[in-house]
Amino acid sequence: MPRNVSLADAGRLPVWRRPVALLVLTACAMPLAFATWSALLNNFVIEVANFDGSDIGWLHTVREIPGFFAIAVIALLMLFREQTLGLVSLALLGAASAVTAWFPSLGGILTITMLSSIGFHYYETVNQSLQLQWLPKERAPKVLGYLVAVASGATLVAYMLIVALWETLDLSYNIVFMVSGGACLLIALYCMLAFPQFEAPNPQRKEMVLRRRYWLYYVLEFLAGARRQIFIVFAGFMMVERFGFEVHQVTALFLINLVANMAIAPVMGHAVARFGEQRTLLFEYAGLAIVFLAYGGIYWFGWGVVVAASLYVIDHLLFSLAFAKKTYFQKIADPEDIAPTAAVAFTINHIAAVFLPAALGYLWLYSPAGVFVLATGLAVASFLAALLIPRHPARGAETRLARPVPAPAE
């Protein structure tokens, strides 16, 4: 069995050993560990480790540090093949998540969170790079849409099992963490053994890449990271603080989001392929601006829980269109720049995570609506930036401001 297979020859392999099969399996594995960890985290740290608000703040700060330093992936690529690094990172995520309940103290949880976060963020960085290298440009939007649906399906299964079996079987945190993290670890190990090393036609650069012509992509990543933090930190918090949502009600919202994503993500992938990245992103950012402004309206006009829950679901669905940024970059990038630029972009995306949640937490105390007004401004800024994306982005046509590349001399 050959251990190195070029992408050109991968189509001759059985379907279950092709690159897309590997992407599907890892898309299933990651949510099994991460989504389960996220679902149980708040209850676990309060009930078992007696966390207070300060402790949970430190935990989330620690969790975001590896994302900010995702650029270190470039150095690791000097030692490991990209596919190997991605699977090792996925295995680390699974292993660290599996033993979370073994360390029921502040120091222990922070340490194990740091390890799982390194696995998660480095896997995500490499996974994004491999997707763009392995998927043909004409098929990438559709396949990425299906991968989003697969990940949502895995998360849905994990949540439904927790809801159905937690009280029925009197499960413990240790059992659930071990099963979910262990499943992720086993899938990663299986992928290491069952799949050959796929060789992309363009070797990736092993140094940091910052190119002026990618500037619009960097801007979109920064703004996306800032908006993501506001949604993750404050949208769910609003549902609990203002409307008194309990655990099962929040979980129900998650389940609705997941079912909707499974149904709609493939459609969104086809939409990107048909209408192009610019129109898709303009639709996303316009929708997010309206949603964030409507969040503010909940505080200004006293809109009820049905409006808030509907906005939460719509918000989540619009964010799933973000893979259009990936295919935009795929079309403008030099093939050998994909891996190092994915690492740089992941770091740029996490710049806001370092300071924005804490800073906006103080604003929240005085004006929750003000937080969502700021988010509206970020969505509008993203909309304006997306206006600069060409209808048909390509190398030399990265933005509408780019000068045409002169034709080669004959």
Backbone hydrogen bonds, N-H to C=O, Kabsch-Sander energy under -0.5 kcal/mol:
donor,donor_aa,acceptor,acceptor_aa,energy
5,V,197,Q,-3.0
7,L,199,E,-1.8
9,D,6,S,-0.7
10,A,6,S,-1.1
11,G,7,L,-0.5
12,R,9,D,-1.8
13,L,10,A,-1.6
17,R,14,P,-2.3
18,R,15,V,-1.4
22,L,18,R,-1.6
23,L,19,P,-2.2
24,V,20,V,-2.3
25,L,21,A,-2.4
26,T,22,L,-2.3
27,A,23,L,-1.8
28,C,24,V,-1.4
29,A,25,L,-2.3
30,M,26,T,-2.2
32,L,28,C,-1.1
33,A,29,A,-1.3
33,A,30,M,-0.5
34,F,30,M,-2.7
35,A,31,P,-1.6
36,T,31,P,-0.9
37,W,33,A,-2.3
38,S,34,F,-2.6
39,A,35,A,-2.3
40,L,36,T,-1.9
41,L,37,W,-1.5
42,N,38,S,-0.6
44,F,40,L,-2.7
45,V,41,L,-2.8
46,I,42,N,-1.6
47,E,43,N,-2.7
48,V,44,F,-2.6
49,A,44,F,-1.1
50,N,46,I,-0.6
51,F,45,V,-2.6
56,I,52,D,-2.2
57,G,53,G,-1.8
58,W,54,S,-2.1
59,L,55,D,-2.2
60,H,56,I,-2.0
61,T,57,G,-1.9
62,V,58,W,-2.7
63,R,59,L,-2.4
64,E,60,H,-1.3
65,I,61,T,-0.9
65,I,62,V,-0.7
68,F,64,E,-1.7
69,F,65,I,-1.7
70,A,67,G,-1.3
72,A,69,F,-2.2
73,V,70,A,-2.2
74,I,71,I,-1.6
76,L,72,A,-1.8
77,L,73,V,-1.8
78,M,75,A,-1.4
79,L,76,L,-1.6
80,F,76,L,-2.3
85,L,81,R,-2.7
86,G,82,E,-2.3
87,L,83,Q,-2.0
88,V,84,T,-2.6
89,S,85,L,-2.3
90,L,86,G,-2.1
91,A,87,L,-2.4
92,L,88,V,-2.2
93,L,89,S,-2.2
94,G,90,L,-2.2
95,A,91,A,-2.8
96,A,92,L,-2.7
97,S,93,L,-2.2
98,A,94,G,-2.1
99,V,95,A,-1.3
100,T,97,S,-1.3
102,W,99,V,-1.7
103,F,100,T,-1.6
105,S,103,F,-1.8
109,I,105,S,-3.0
110,L,106,L,-2.4
111,T,107,G,-2.1
112,I,108,G,-2.6
113,T,109,I,-2.3
114,M,110,L,-2.1
115,L,111,T,-2.0
116,S,112,I,-2.4
117,S,113,T,-2.5
118,I,114,M,-2.2
119,G,115,L,-2.1
120,F,116,S,-2.7
121,H,117,S,-3.0
122,Y,118,I,-2.4
123,Y,119,G,-2.1
124,E,120,F,-2.6
125,T,121,H,-2.1
126,V,122,Y,-2.4
127,N,123,Y,-3.3
128,Q,124,E,-2.2
129,S,125,T,-1.6
130,L,126,V,-2.9
131,Q,127,N,-2.5
132,L,128,Q,-1.7
133,Q,129,S,-1.7
134,W,130,L,-2.9
135,L,131,Q,-2.1
139,R,136,P,-1.0
140,A,136,P,-2.0
143,V,139,R,-2.4
144,L,140,A,-2.9
145,G,141,P,-1.8
146,Y,142,K,-1.9
147,L,143,V,-2.3
148,V,144,L,-2.0
149,A,145,G,-1.8
150,V,146,Y,-2.4
151,A,147,L,-2.4
152,S,148,V,-2.2
153,G,149,A,-2.3
154,A,150,V,-2.3
155,T,151,A,-2.2
156,L,152,S,-2.5
157,V,153,G,-2.3
158,A,154,A,-2.1
159,Y,155,T,-2.6
160,M,156,L,-2.7
161,L,157,V,-2.3
162,I,158,A,-1.9
163,V,159,Y,-2.6
164,A,160,M,-2.6
165,L,161,L,-2.4
166,W,162,I,-2.2
169,L,165,L,-2.4
171,L,165,L,-0.5
171,L,166,W,-1.8
176,V,172,S,-2.0
177,F,173,Y,-2.8
178,M,174,N,-2.5
179,V,175,I,-2.6
180,S,176,V,-2.5
181,G,177,F,-2.4
182,G,178,M,-2.1
183,A,179,V,-2.1
184,C,180,S,-1.8
185,L,181,G,-2.4
186,L,182,G,-2.7
187,I,183,A,-2.3
188,A,184,C,-2.1
189,L,185,L,-2.4
190,Y,186,L,-2.6
191,C,187,I,-2.5
192,M,188,A,-1.8
193,L,189,L,-1.5
194,A,190,Y,-3.2
195,F,191,C,-1.4
197,Q,3,R,-4.1
198,F,196,P,-0.6
199,E,5,V,-2.9
199,E,197,Q,-0.5
200,A,198,F,-0.7
205,R,336,E,-2.5
210,L,208,M,-0.5
214,Y,211,R,-1.6
215,W,212,R,-1.6
217,Y,214,Y,-0.5
218,Y,214,Y,-2.0
219,V,215,W,-2.3
220,L,216,L,-2.4
221,E,217,Y,-2.1
222,F,218,Y,-2.4
223,L,219,V,-2.4
224,A,220,L,-2.1
225,G,221,E,-2.3
226,A,222,F,-2.0
227,R,223,L,-2.4
228,R,224,A,-2.5
229,Q,225,G,-1.8
230,I,226,A,-1.6
231,F,227,R,-2.3
232,I,228,R,-2.9
233,V,229,Q,-2.6
234,F,230,I,-2.2
235,A,230,I,-0.9
235,A,231,F,-1.1
236,G,231,F,-0.9
238,M,234,F,-2.2
239,M,235,A,-1.4
240,V,236,G,-1.4
241,E,237,F,-3.2
242,R,238,M,-2.4
243,F,238,M,-0.9
243,F,239,M,-0.5
244,G,240,V,-1.2
245,F,239,M,-1.7
249,Q,246,E,-0.5
250,V,246,E,-2.4
251,T,247,V,-2.6
252,A,248,H,-1.7
253,L,249,Q,-1.7
254,F,250,V,-2.1
255,L,251,T,-2.6
256,I,252,A,-2.4
257,N,253,L,-2.5
258,L,254,F,-2.4
259,V,255,L,-2.6
260,A,256,I,-2.4
261,N,257,N,-2.5
262,M,258,L,-2.5
263,A,259,V,-1.7
264,I,260,A,-2.8
265,A,261,N,-2.6
268,M,264,I,-2.5
269,G,265,A,-2.2
270,H,266,P,-2.0
271,A,267,V,-2.0
272,V,268,M,-2.4
273,A,269,G,-1.9
274,R,270,H,-2.0
275,F,271,A,-3.3
276,G,272,V,-1.9
279,R,275,F,-0.5
280,T,276,G,-1.7
281,L,277,E,-2.8
282,L,278,Q,-2.7
283,F,279,R,-2.1
284,E,280,T,-2.3
285,Y,281,L,-2.9
286,A,282,L,-2.4
287,G,283,F,-2.3
288,L,284,E,-2.6
289,A,285,Y,-2.3
290,I,286,A,-1.9
291,V,287,G,-2.4
292,F,288,L,-3.0
293,L,289,A,-2.1
294,A,290,I,-2.2
295,Y,291,V,-2.1
296,G,292,F,-1.7
297,G,293,L,-1.6
298,I,294,A,-1.1
298,I,295,Y,-0.8
299,Y,295,Y,-0.7
299,Y,296,G,-1.0
300,W,296,G,-2.0
301,F,297,G,-3.1
302,G,298,I,-0.7
303,W,297,G,-0.7
308,A,304,G,-1.9
309,A,305,V,-2.9
310,S,306,V,-2.2
311,L,307,V,-2.5
312,Y,308,A,-2.0
313,V,309,A,-1.9
314,I,310,S,-2.5
315,D,311,L,-2.9
316,H,312,Y,-2.0
317,L,313,V,-2.2
318,L,314,I,-2.4
319,F,315,D,-1.8
320,S,316,H,-0.9
320,S,317,L,-0.6
321,L,318,L,-1.6
322,A,319,F,-1.8
323,F,320,S,-0.8
324,A,321,L,-2.2
325,K,322,A,-2.1
326,K,322,A,-0.6
327,T,323,F,-1.8
328,Y,324,A,-1.8
329,F,325,K,-2.3
330,Q,326,K,-2.6
331,K,327,T,-1.5
332,I,328,Y,-1.2
333,A,329,F,-1.9
337,D,334,D,-2.4
338,I,335,P,-1.0
341,T,337,D,-2.3
342,A,338,I,-2.2
343,A,339,A,-1.6
344,V,340,P,-2.1
345,A,341,T,-3.1
346,F,342,A,-2.1
347,T,343,A,-1.8
348,I,344,V,-2.5
349,N,345,A,-2.7
350,H,346,F,-1.0
350,H,347,T,-0.6
351,I,348,I,-1.3
354,V,350,H,-0.7
354,V,351,I,-1.3
355,F,351,I,-0.6
355,F,352,A,-0.6
356,L,352,A,-2.9
359,A,355,F,-2.3
360,L,356,L,-3.0
361,G,357,P,-1.5
362,Y,358,A,-1.0
362,Y,359,A,-0.6
363,L,359,A,-1.2
364,W,360,L,-2.6
365,L,361,G,-1.1
366,Y,362,Y,-0.7
366,Y,363,L,-1.0
367,S,363,L,-3.3
370,G,367,S,-0.5
371,V,367,S,-1.1
371,V,368,P,-0.6
372,F,368,P,-1.3
373,V,369,A,-1.9
374,L,370,G,-2.1
375,A,371,V,-1.9
376,T,372,F,-2.1
377,G,373,V,-2.1
378,L,374,L,-2.0
379,A,375,A,-2.2
380,V,376,T,-2.5
381,A,377,G,-2.5
382,S,378,L,-2.2
383,F,379,A,-2.2
384,L,380,V,-2.5
385,A,381,A,-2.2
386,A,382,S,-2.6
387,L,383,F,-1.1
388,L,385,A,-1.8
389,I,386,A,-1.8
394,A,397,A,-0.9
395,R,331,K,-0.7
397,A,394,A,-2.7
400,R,388,L,-2.4
402,A,399,T,-1.1
